[in-house]
């Protein structure tokens, strides 16, 4: 019974904003295209064109997904001339992604 009370107290500390951000993070990780993009960005930064070419995706698809990931602060960008390079912005989420991939690959 004591464990249940502690679990209930923890839930009371989750405010609406935290719940929303957590659910949006899992939503981001639920899409195969976003998983592929994040997995690619785990190792190095890439431009939209690079991501589209490497993953065999349309540039508009990549841009749309990067915008979603950027709004969640899962990726960040830097500009070099006219080219924008994207990279990971949250090691916690990248570690979660890597663990999920390892879990899925584990027989």
C-alpha positions, 0 to 999 in steps of 0.5 A, a space after each residue: 500500500 505504501 508504494 501505491 501512495 508514493 506512486 500517486 504522489 509522484 503523478 501529482 507533481 507532473 504538471 500539464 506542460 510536463 505531460 504535454 512535452 513528454 507525450 510530444 517527445 514520445 510522439 516524435 519517437 513514434 514516427 519511422 521517418 523521424 527515428 531515421 533522421 534522429 539516428 542519422 543525426 546521432 553521429 554527425 550534423 547534416 544539411 537537409 539535402 544530405 539527410 534527404 539523399 542519405 535516407 532517400 527522402 524528399 527534401 520537403 519531407 525532411 524539412 517538415 520532420 526537422 521543423 517538428 523535431 526542432 520545435 521539440 528541441 530534439 535537434 538544433 541548427 546552424 547556418 553556414 552561408 546559405 546552408 543550414 546544418 542540423 544536429 542533435 540537441 538532446 543527448 537524453 533523447 538520443 540515449 533513449 533512442 539508442 536504447 530502444 534500437 538496441 532493445 529492438 535488435 536484441 533477440 
